[in-house]
C-alpha cells in the first residue's frame, strides 16, 4: 500500500471500527442465542433427552399418555386468610384437568408406568390463571436441573442392550445422597388400580401471598377420597388402557374427589429444596375438594392444548426459587412449542408421520 | 422538502429509548427460551411487560412523526441508497409493531393473558388454540431474528454515514453537547 495517502488510511481504520462494532454485536447475539453453547444444559437439550431420538409426533415429550378431565374445585375458603387468590375464596371454580402416566410413549401400558400425574388448569373470568402439575412422588430425587438431566440420562435404556445400565444407576444414586427421601418413597409405594385412588403432590413449594403481601411457603397434595381396591373384574391387568377404562367406569357411577391438602412450611424447612419431605406434623389445611365429573380422550379435547406449566400462578401465589420448579417453565415451553408445531403442520395436512 | 437539520428532541429521546429497550429484549428473548436457570421465570414476566412498553412507545413515535419535521436525506445519495434508507425505516416500524403483537397473540393462544408488571392484564385477542399458538410462536421468533437483522443494517448504515461519508445523517439523531466557550 505504498500509494496510500494519510486520508485513505484513516478511512480504512474507520471501516475497521465499523466492522468490529457490527461483528461484536452479531457475535454477542449469536452467543446469547446459544449458537456457541456455553450455557450449560438448555431447555432444548432437556427435551431432546426426553425424546430420546424418538419424538412422538404431536404428543407431549413427557407424560405423553393421558386423558382429559372436566370438573370443579370447591374451595373451602380456609386458605383465604393466607392467599388473596380468588381460587381460594369460598366457592366453586371450574377446571380443565388431565390424568397421565410418566414417559414419552403415548401407547405405553398404563399399569407399567412408575409415576402417575394429575394436572389442573384454572381460568377465571377476571383473567386469573392457575396451573398445577402434580405427581405421585412427594419429592424430587435431585435438587437441580443439571442433576435431573443426569438422572434421566442414567435411567435411559442403553441402545445396545435395550436396558438402562444398572451400574451407572447405582453410581448415580451413590453420588447423590439427596435422593434418599425419593428412594424411601419408592420402596414403600405400591401403585393402585385407579387414577382415582392415588395421592398427587405439588412436589415443589410455592408461596401463598396474603393481603398484606406476606408470603407463606406451602406444598400441596391431592388426597383421594376413594380408597384403593382390587381392579374391577372385567378389566384385565394386561389391558394397555387399564387406568383409562377404570376411570371411565368409575365416573359412570359418581364423581371422583380429592381433598386439596395444603402443608405450611415452618422456619426449619427449605422451600427451595424439593428433595426433602416436610414432617407430617406440619400445619395442614384442607383448601377444598377437587371434583372430577367427566373424562374425555385427549386428542382434540380441551386439555390437549394446555401446557400445564406450574409457574402459571394467580395473584396471591408466587413461585419459590426452587431450581427444579423454575426449570420446569422453559422445558415445558420447549416441549409445548415442538408439539404445537406438529399439530399446526398436521392441521395443514403436512408431515403427519404416525 | 423540510429544511430542518436534525430530529426534534422528542424523536431523539424515543429513538434511543426504543433502541435500548428493543435490543435488550432481543438478547433477553433468545437467552431465556433456552435457560433452565431460576431467573428465567422473572425474565418472561419482564419480557412481557417491557414488550407492552415497546408497543406503546412505537405507537407514540408513529403519531409523533405526523407532527414533527424530519430532516431530509443528503441530496448526493443515489436513488438506490435513498430507497434503501426509506425501506429500512418502514421495515423497522413494521417489525417493531409486529414483534410485541405476535408475543401478545402467542400468550393468548396458549390461554394466558399478557400481564403488565402484575398491575393489569391486556385483553385476550384470540381464543385458546394450540395450532394458532404455534403460528404466533414461530412468527414471534422469525420476526425477532428479522428485526435484529434490520437493526444491524440500520446501525451499519448509520456508522457509514457518520464515519465514512461524514454527512448530516448521524448527527441528526445525536444529542449535541456543546461546551460553553
Contacts between the chains, C-beta under 8 A, distances in Angstrom:
chain1	res1	chain2	res2	distance
A	11	B	164	6.4
A	14	B	163	4.3
A	14	B	164	5.9
A	15	B	164	6.9
A	17	B	159	7.8
A	17	B	163	6.6
A	18	B	156	6.6
A	18	B	159	4.5
A	18	B	160	6.7
A	18	B	163	6.2
A	18	B	164	7.6
A	21	B	155	7.5
A	21	B	159	6.7
A	22	B	152	6.2
A	22	B	155	6.7
A	22	B	156	5.5
A	22	B	159	7.7
A	25	B	152	6.5
A	25	B	155	7.1
A	26	B	152	6.2
A	28	B	27	7.4
A	29	B	26	7.0
A	29	B	27	6.6
A	29	B	30	7.0
A	29	B	148	6.0
A	32	B	27	4.8
A	32	B	30	5.2
A	32	B	31	4.7
A	33	B	30	3.9
A	33	B	31	7.4
A	33	B	34	8.0
A	34	B	30	7.4
A	34	B	31	7.6
A	34	B	34	5.0
A	39	B	31	7.6
A	39	B	34	6.1
A	39	B	35	6.8
A	40	B	36	7.4
A	41	B	36	6.0
A	42	B	34	3.9
A	42	B	35	7.2
A	42	B	36	6.9
A	43	B	33	6.9
A	43	B	34	5.4
A	43	B	35	7.2
A	43	B	36	6.0
A	44	B	34	6.0
A	46	B	36	6.8
A	121	B	111	7.4
A	123	B	111	6.4
A	127	B	113	4.8
A	127	B	121	4.1
A	127	B	124	7.8
A	129	B	111	7.2
A	129	B	112	5.8
A	129	B	113	7.3
A	145	B	36	4.3
A	304	B	130	7.0
A	305	B	110	8.0
A	305	B	111	7.4
A	305	B	128	5.9
A	305	B	129	6.4
A	305	B	130	3.8
A	305	B	133	7.5
A	306	B	111	6.4
A	306	B	128	7.9
A	307	B	110	6.2
A	311	B	41	5.2
A	312	B	112	6.5
A	315	B	118	7.2
A	319	B	41	5.6
A	321	B	38	5.3
A	323	B	36	8.0
A	323	B	37	7.8
A	323	B	38	5.7
A	326	B	36	7.6
A	326	B	37	7.1
A	326	B	38	4.3
A	326	B	39	8.0
A	326	B	40	6.0
A	326	B	41	5.1
A	327	B	36	3.9
A	327	B	37	7.7
A	327	B	40	7.7
A	329	B	40	5.9
A	329	B	41	5.4
A	329	B	44	7.0
A	330	B	32	7.1
A	330	B	33	6.5
A	330	B	34	7.0
A	330	B	35	6.0
A	330	B	36	5.9
A	330	B	40	5.3
A	331	B	36	6.6
A	333	B	33	7.1
A	334	B	33	7.4
A	336	B	110	7.4
A	336	B	130	7.9
A	336	B	133	7.7
A	337	B	134	7.3
A	337	B	137	5.7
A	339	B	130	7.5
A	340	B	130	4.8
A	340	B	131	7.1
A	340	B	133	4.9
A	340	B	134	3.7
A	340	B	137	6.5
A	341	B	134	4.8
A	341	B	137	8.0
A	341	B	138	6.7
A	343	B	130	5.3
A	343	B	131	5.4
A	343	B	134	6.7
A	344	B	130	7.9
A	344	B	131	4.5
A	344	B	134	3.9
A	344	B	135	6.1
A	347	B	131	4.9
